[in-house]
């Protein structure tokens, strides 16, 4: 059953091009290690909520844009094997591909797909 890593982050709007480069480098690694697909989305219409919202979840500031991304894997075993290898790969380190955003405010999780239409 397909397994999905999901990510939401607040990126300084002026860092859009840097973020795209960062995401493209990461996507190449994900694919090299077996990801089926990698999708990166730049916020276009992401409303601020009153109780909850994407901007609230990542403490998005006025000069930042919310990004939403996901990586799909064949199954949890493929995911776990790939992540174990990627965490040892120096190309994943901040020296090789520094994050152009505050990683402490990124939210992420892994999910088992239950519906696809």
TORDOPA-13105 format. One line per field, with one value per atom (N, C-alpha, C): residue number from 0; chain; atom name; z, y, x. Coordinates in nm, 3 decimals, padded with zeros to 5 digits, always signed. Each point is the difference from the previous one (the first is absolute). Layout:
residues N
nr (NUM|...)
kette (A|...)
atom (CA|...)
z (Z|...)
y (Y|...)
x (X|...)
end
This chain:
residues 117
nr (0|0|0|1|1|1|2|2|2|3|3|3|4|4|4|5|5|5|6|6|6|7|7|7|8|8|8|9|9|9|10|10|10|11|11|11|12|12|12|13|13|13|14|14|14|15|15|15|16|16|16|17|17|17|18|18|18|19|19|19|20|20|20|21|21|21|22|22|22|23|23|23|24|24|24|25|25|25|26|26|26|27|27|27|28|28|28|29|29|29|30|30|30|31|31|31|32|32|32|33|33|33|34|34|34|35|35|35|36|36|36|37|37|37|38|38|38|39|39|39|40|40|40|41|41|41|42|42|42|43|43|43|44|44|44|45|45|45|46|46|46|47|47|47|48|48|48|49|49|49|50|50|50|51|51|51|52|52|52|53|53|53|54|54|54|55|55|55|56|56|56|57|57|57|58|58|58|59|59|59|60|60|60|61|61|61|62|62|62|63|63|63|64|64|64|65|65|65|66|66|66|67|67|67|68|68|68|69|69|69|70|70|70|71|71|71|72|72|72|73|73|73|74|74|74|75|75|75|76|76|76|77|77|77|78|78|78|79|79|79|80|80|80|81|81|81|82|82|82|83|83|83|84|84|84|85|85|85|86|86|86|87|87|87|88|88|88|89|89|89|90|90|90|91|91|91|92|92|92|93|93|93|94|94|94|95|95|95|96|96|96|97|97|97|98|98|98|99|99|99|100|100|100|101|101|101|102|102|102|103|103|103|104|104|104|105|105|105|106|106|106|107|107|107|108|108|108|109|109|109|110|110|110|111|111|111|112|112|112|113|113|113|114|114|114|115|115|115|116|116|116)
kette (A|A|A|A|A|A|A|A|A|A|A|A|A|A|A|A|A|A|A|A|A|A|A|A|A|A|A|A|A|A|A|A|A|A|A|A|A|A|A|A|A|A|A|A|A|A|A|A|A|A|A|A|A|A|A|A|A|A|A|A|A|A|A|A|A|A|A|A|A|A|A|A|A|A|A|A|A|A|A|A|A|A|A|A|A|A|A|A|A|A|A|A|A|A|A|A|A|A|A|A|A|A|A|A|A|A|A|A|A|A|A|A|A|A|A|A|A|A|A|A|A|A|A|A|A|A|A|A|A|A|A|A|A|A|A|A|A|A|A|A|A|A|A|A|A|A|A|A|A|A|A|A|A|A|A|A|A|A|A|A|A|A|A|A|A|A|A|A|A|A|A|A|A|A|A|A|A|A|A|A|A|A|A|A|A|A|A|A|A|A|A|A|A|A|A|A|A|A|A|A|A|A|A|A|A|A|A|A|A|A|A|A|A|A|A|A|A|A|A|A|A|A|A|A|A|A|A|A|A|A|A|A|A|A|A|A|A|A|A|A|A|A|A|A|A|A|A|A|A|A|A|A|A|A|A|A|A|A|A|A|A|A|A|A|A|A|A|A|A|A|A|A|A|A|A|A|A|A|A|A|A|A|A|A|A|A|A|A|A|A|A|A|A|A|A|A|A|A|A|A|A|A|A|A|A|A|A|A|A|A|A|A|A|A|A|A|A|A|A|A|A|A|A|A|A|A|A|A|A|A|A|A|A|A|A|A|A|A|A|A|A|A|A|A|A|A|A|A|A|A|A)
atom (N|CA|C|N|CA|C|N|CA|C|N|CA|C|N|CA|C|N|CA|C|N|CA|C|N|CA|C|N|CA|C|N|CA|C|N|CA|C|N|CA|C|N|CA|C|N|CA|C|N|CA|C|N|CA|C|N|CA|C|N|CA|C|N|CA|C|N|CA|C|N|CA|C|N|CA|C|N|CA|C|N|CA|C|N|CA|C|N|CA|C|N|CA|C|N|CA|C|N|CA|C|N|CA|C|N|CA|C|N|CA|C|N|CA|C|N|CA|C|N|CA|C|N|CA|C|N|CA|C|N|CA|C|N|CA|C|N|CA|C|N|CA|C|N|CA|C|N|CA|C|N|CA|C|N|CA|C|N|CA|C|N|CA|C|N|CA|C|N|CA|C|N|CA|C|N|CA|C|N|CA|C|N|CA|C|N|CA|C|N|CA|C|N|CA|C|N|CA|C|N|CA|C|N|CA|C|N|CA|C|N|CA|C|N|CA|C|N|CA|C|N|CA|C|N|CA|C|N|CA|C|N|CA|C|N|CA|C|N|CA|C|N|CA|C|N|CA|C|N|CA|C|N|CA|C|N|CA|C|N|CA|C|N|CA|C|N|CA|C|N|CA|C|N|CA|C|N|CA|C|N|CA|C|N|CA|C|N|CA|C|N|CA|C|N|CA|C|N|CA|C|N|CA|C|N|CA|C|N|CA|C|N|CA|C|N|CA|C|N|CA|C|N|CA|C|N|CA|C|N|CA|C|N|CA|C|N|CA|C|N|CA|C|N|CA|C|N|CA|C|N|CA|C|N|CA|C|N|CA|C|N|CA|C|N|CA|C|N|CA|C|N|CA|C|N|CA|C|N|CA|C|N|CA|C|N|CA|C|N|CA|C|N|CA|C|N|CA|C|N|CA|C|N|CA|C|N|CA|C)
z (+00.000|+00.000|+00.000|-00.086|-00.014|+00.133|+00.019|+00.122|-00.040|+00.077|-00.038|+00.115|-00.031|+00.093|-00.038|+00.098|-00.026|+00.078|-00.061|+00.061|-00.022|+00.101|-00.012|+00.068|-00.067|+00.054|-00.041|+00.075|-00.034|-00.057|-00.122|-00.069|-00.025|+00.032|-00.036|-00.149|-00.030|-00.137|-00.094|+00.049|-00.082|-00.031|+00.071|-00.020|-00.094|-00.076|-00.085|-00.094|-00.068|-00.092|+00.074|+00.114|+00.081|+00.048|+00.040|+00.044|-00.114|-00.118|-00.116|-00.026|+00.004|-00.019|+00.109|+00.125|+00.113|-00.023|-00.038|-00.021|-00.117|-00.107|-00.115|+00.037|+00.079|+00.043|+00.089|+00.094|+00.088|-00.080|-00.097|-00.081|-00.076|-00.051|-00.070|+00.093|+00.125|+00.096|+00.034|+00.026|+00.030|-00.113|-00.123|-00.115|-00.013|+00.023|-00.006|+00.101|+00.115|+00.105|-00.007|-00.108|-00.021|+00.009|+00.022|+00.006|-00.135|+00.006|-00.122|-00.059|+00.087|-00.046|+00.112|-00.040|+00.093|-00.054|+00.085|-00.040|+00.096|-00.055|+00.078|-00.046|+00.093|-00.033|+00.076|-00.071|+00.057|+00.027|+00.120|+00.039|-00.093|-00.042|-00.087|+00.066|+00.070|+00.068|+00.129|+00.100|+00.127|+00.111|+00.031|+00.095|+00.144|+00.069|+00.143|+00.074|+00.088|+00.072|+00.131|+00.066|+00.132|+00.109|-00.026|+00.095|-00.048|-00.127|-00.060|-00.146|-00.052|-00.142|-00.028|-00.128|-00.036|+00.049|-00.024|+00.049|+00.152|+00.073|+00.146|+00.042|-00.068|+00.037|-00.010|-00.098|-00.020|+00.042|+00.069|+00.050|-00.114|-00.110|-00.120|+00.029|-00.038|+00.018|-00.126|+00.010|-00.112|-00.126|+00.019|-00.115|-00.041|+00.038|-00.032|-00.076|-00.069|-00.075|+00.048|+00.013|+00.040|-00.120|+00.021|-00.102|+00.053|-00.091|+00.031|-00.095|+00.054|-00.087|+00.051|-00.091|+00.040|-00.089|+00.057|-00.069|+00.012|-00.111|+00.006|-00.016|+00.072|+00.001|-00.029|-00.048|-00.031|+00.126|+00.112|+00.126|+00.114|+00.122|+00.116|+00.003|-00.043|-00.001|-00.093|-00.119|-00.094|+00.060|+00.065|+00.068|+00.107|+00.087|+00.112|-00.050|-00.099|-00.056|-00.063|-00.075|-00.065|+00.102|+00.100|+00.099|+00.078|+00.031|+00.070|-00.083|-00.130|-00.089|-00.019|-00.018|-00.024|+00.120|+00.119|+00.119|+00.011|-00.070|-00.002|-00.121|-00.094|-00.124|+00.024|-00.024|+00.026|-00.085|-00.110|-00.083|+00.069|+00.104|+00.076|+00.110|+00.029|+00.109|-00.031|+00.104|-00.018|-00.074|+00.002|-00.074|-00.150|-00.042|-00.142|-00.055|+00.082|-00.046|+00.115|+00.036|+00.115|-00.022|+00.106|-00.008|-00.003|-00.099|-00.007|+00.079|+00.113|+00.086|+00.140|+00.097|+00.138|+00.018|+00.000|+00.011|+00.131|+00.103|+00.129|-00.007|-00.100|-00.014|-00.106|-00.062|-00.098|+00.073|-00.053|+00.054|-00.104|+00.044|-00.093|+00.067|-00.080|+00.049|-00.114|+00.034|-00.099|+00.013|-00.114|-00.005|-00.091|+00.036|-00.085|-00.083|-00.131|-00.089|+00.014|+00.012|+00.011|-00.113|-00.072|-00.114|-00.109|-00.123|-00.117|-00.106|-00.053|-00.100|-00.131)
y (-00.118|+00.118|+00.124|+00.098|+00.121|+00.072|+00.055|+00.071|+00.141|+00.101|+00.139|+00.078|+00.077|+00.097|+00.135|+00.073|+00.132|+00.106|+00.117|+00.110|+00.132|+00.086|+00.136|+00.089|+00.110|+00.091|+00.143|+00.095|+00.142|+00.041|+00.049|+00.037|+00.150|+00.070|+00.142|+00.016|+00.085|+00.016|+00.036|+00.076|+00.037|-00.120|-00.111|-00.121|-00.101|+00.043|-00.096|-00.075|+00.070|-00.066|-00.090|+00.045|-00.084|-00.124|+00.017|-00.116|-00.098|+00.051|-00.089|-00.081|+00.064|-00.071|-00.105|+00.038|-00.094|-00.120|+00.027|-00.106|-00.090|+00.058|-00.082|-00.093|+00.051|-00.086|-00.113|+00.034|-00.103|-00.101|+00.048|-00.090|-00.101|+00.045|-00.093|-00.112|+00.036|-00.103|-00.094|+00.057|-00.084|-00.101|+00.048|-00.087|-00.105|+00.044|-00.094|-00.113|+00.031|-00.100|-00.070|+00.021|-00.081|+00.068|+00.131|+00.068|-00.014|-00.019|-00.010|+00.139|+00.098|+00.137|+00.098|+00.122|+00.110|+00.120|+00.063|+00.115|+00.115|+00.116|+00.122|+00.106|+00.064|+00.099|+00.129|+00.112|+00.133|+00.059|+00.046|+00.051|+00.109|-00.014|+00.098|+00.058|-00.084|+00.044|-00.081|+00.044|-00.073|+00.093|-00.007|+00.095|-00.020|+00.111|+00.000|-00.041|-00.096|-00.045|+00.074|-00.032|+00.056|-00.097|-00.130|-00.103|-00.079|-00.042|-00.077|+00.040|-00.018|+00.024|-00.038|-00.013|-00.024|+00.113|+00.127|+00.108|-00.005|-00.028|-00.007|-00.117|-00.112|-00.121|+00.021|+00.081|+00.021|+00.140|+00.071|+00.136|+00.090|-00.004|+00.076|+00.150|+00.069|+00.145|+00.071|+00.132|+00.082|-00.015|-00.016|-00.006|-00.142|-00.095|-00.142|-00.056|-00.111|-00.072|-00.145|-00.057|-00.140|-00.089|-00.103|-00.103|-00.131|-00.079|-00.128|-00.101|-00.108|-00.098|-00.141|-00.094|-00.140|-00.087|-00.112|-00.100|-00.132|-00.070|-00.130|-00.113|-00.106|-00.120|-00.120|-00.107|-00.121|-00.055|+00.005|-00.050|+00.048|-00.030|+00.045|-00.058|-00.123|-00.062|+00.076|+00.037|+00.077|+00.135|+00.063|+00.128|-00.012|-00.098|-00.016|-00.030|-00.084|-00.033|+00.123|+00.076|+00.120|+00.104|+00.026|+00.102|-00.039|-00.127|-00.045|+00.031|-00.022|+00.028|+00.150|+00.074|+00.144|+00.073|-00.044|+00.068|-00.015|-00.099|-00.020|+00.066|+00.045|+00.057|+00.145|+00.035|+00.137|+00.105|-00.041|+00.096|+00.050|-00.071|+00.043|+00.099|+00.015|+00.087|+00.147|+00.082|+00.144|+00.068|-00.059|+00.059|-00.014|-00.113|-00.027|+00.065|+00.007|+00.052|+00.072|+00.120|+00.070|+00.037|-00.011|+00.034|+00.152|+00.054|+00.145|+00.045|-00.065|+00.031|-00.052|+00.035|-00.043|-00.141|-00.098|-00.139|-00.035|+00.082|-00.027|+00.021|+00.076|+00.024|-00.088|-00.086|-00.093|-00.110|-00.039|-00.116|-00.110|-00.122|-00.112|-00.125|-00.096|-00.128|-00.099|-00.126|-00.107|-00.063|-00.033|-00.045|-00.120|-00.088|-00.113|+00.040|-00.008|+00.040|-00.099|+00.055|-00.087|+00.020|+00.112|+00.025|+00.072|-00.040|+00.074|-00.009|+00.111|+00.001|+00.056)
x (+00.085|-00.085|+00.089|-00.032|+00.080|+00.016|+00.119|+00.036|+00.041|-00.039|+00.020|+00.063|+00.105|+00.055|-00.059|-00.056|-00.056|+00.076|+00.015|+00.076|-00.074|+00.001|-00.051|+00.104|+00.036|+00.101|-00.033|+00.054|-00.008|+00.136|+00.000|+00.124|-00.001|+00.109|+00.004|-00.032|-00.095|-00.046|+00.116|+00.095|+00.116|+00.090|-00.019|+00.081|-00.065|-00.100|-00.071|+00.095|+00.088|+00.092|+00.097|+00.051|+00.089|-00.073|-00.127|-00.078|-00.019|-00.030|-00.019|+00.127|+00.115|+00.128|+00.019|-00.025|+00.011|-00.092|-00.124|-00.099|+00.039|+00.053|+00.040|+00.116|+00.095|+00.111|-00.051|-00.088|-00.055|-00.082|-00.078|-00.083|+00.085|+00.114|+00.090|+00.045|+00.031|+00.041|-00.115|-00.118|-00.116|-00.023|+00.004|-00.022|+00.111|+00.123|+00.113|-00.018|-00.056|-00.018|-00.135|-00.075|-00.118|-00.135|-00.004|-00.129|-00.071|-00.130|-00.080|-00.025|-00.020|-00.022|+00.033|+00.030|+00.026|-00.076|-00.081|-00.079|+00.028|+00.030|+00.025|-00.099|-00.070|-00.101|+00.025|+00.000|+00.019|-00.139|-00.024|-00.131|-00.053|-00.125|-00.064|-00.124|-00.076|-00.122|-00.010|+00.074|+00.010|-00.049|-00.130|-00.057|+00.049|+00.006|+00.032|-00.127|+00.007|-00.118|-00.020|-00.109|-00.027|+00.040|-00.018|+00.039|+00.120|-00.006|+00.110|+00.015|+00.119|+00.027|+00.143|+00.032|+00.139|+00.091|-00.036|+00.088|+00.020|-00.105|+00.013|+00.089|-00.014|+00.074|+00.151|+00.043|+00.144|+00.044|-00.089|+00.029|+00.049|-00.074|+00.036|-00.005|+00.106|+00.010|-00.048|-00.019|-00.050|+00.086|+00.130|+00.091|+00.034|-00.085|+00.023|-00.119|+00.025|-00.103|+00.000|-00.118|-00.012|+00.028|+00.083|+00.020|-00.056|-00.049|-00.062|+00.061|+00.052|+00.066|-00.022|+00.019|-00.011|+00.087|+00.039|+00.082|-00.075|-00.017|-00.068|+00.101|-00.026|+00.084|-00.089|+00.058|-00.077|-00.069|+00.071|-00.054|+00.089|-00.038|+00.076|+00.141|+00.015|+00.134|+00.094|-00.048|+00.082|+00.035|-00.095|+00.022|+00.107|-00.017|+00.094|+00.141|+00.013|+00.131|+00.065|-00.079|+00.053|+00.044|-00.083|+00.036|+00.125|+00.017|+00.121|+00.124|-00.008|+00.113|+00.019|-00.108|+00.010|+00.059|-00.031|+00.053|+00.152|+00.056|+00.144|+00.066|-00.080|+00.051|+00.041|+00.126|+00.046|-00.072|-00.062|-00.075|-00.127|-00.042|-00.119|+00.036|+00.127|+00.042|-00.018|-00.006|-00.020|+00.115|+00.119|+00.112|-00.022|-00.054|-00.020|-00.127|-00.104|-00.128|-00.070|+00.048|-00.058|-00.146|-00.079|-00.142|-00.015|-00.071|-00.019|-00.123|-00.024|-00.114|+00.032|-00.084|+00.018|-00.056|+00.088|-00.042|-00.068|+00.019|-00.065|-00.151|-00.046|-00.144|-00.064|+00.077|-00.056|-00.076|-00.114|-00.070|+00.005|+00.007|+00.010|-00.053|-00.031|-00.046|-00.006|-00.015|-00.011|-00.137|-00.058|-00.140|-00.015|-00.090|-00.034|-00.122|+00.014|-00.109|-00.116|-00.121|-00.117|-00.100|+00.009|-00.089|+00.079|-00.021|+00.051|-00.107|-00.040|-00.109|+00.052)
end
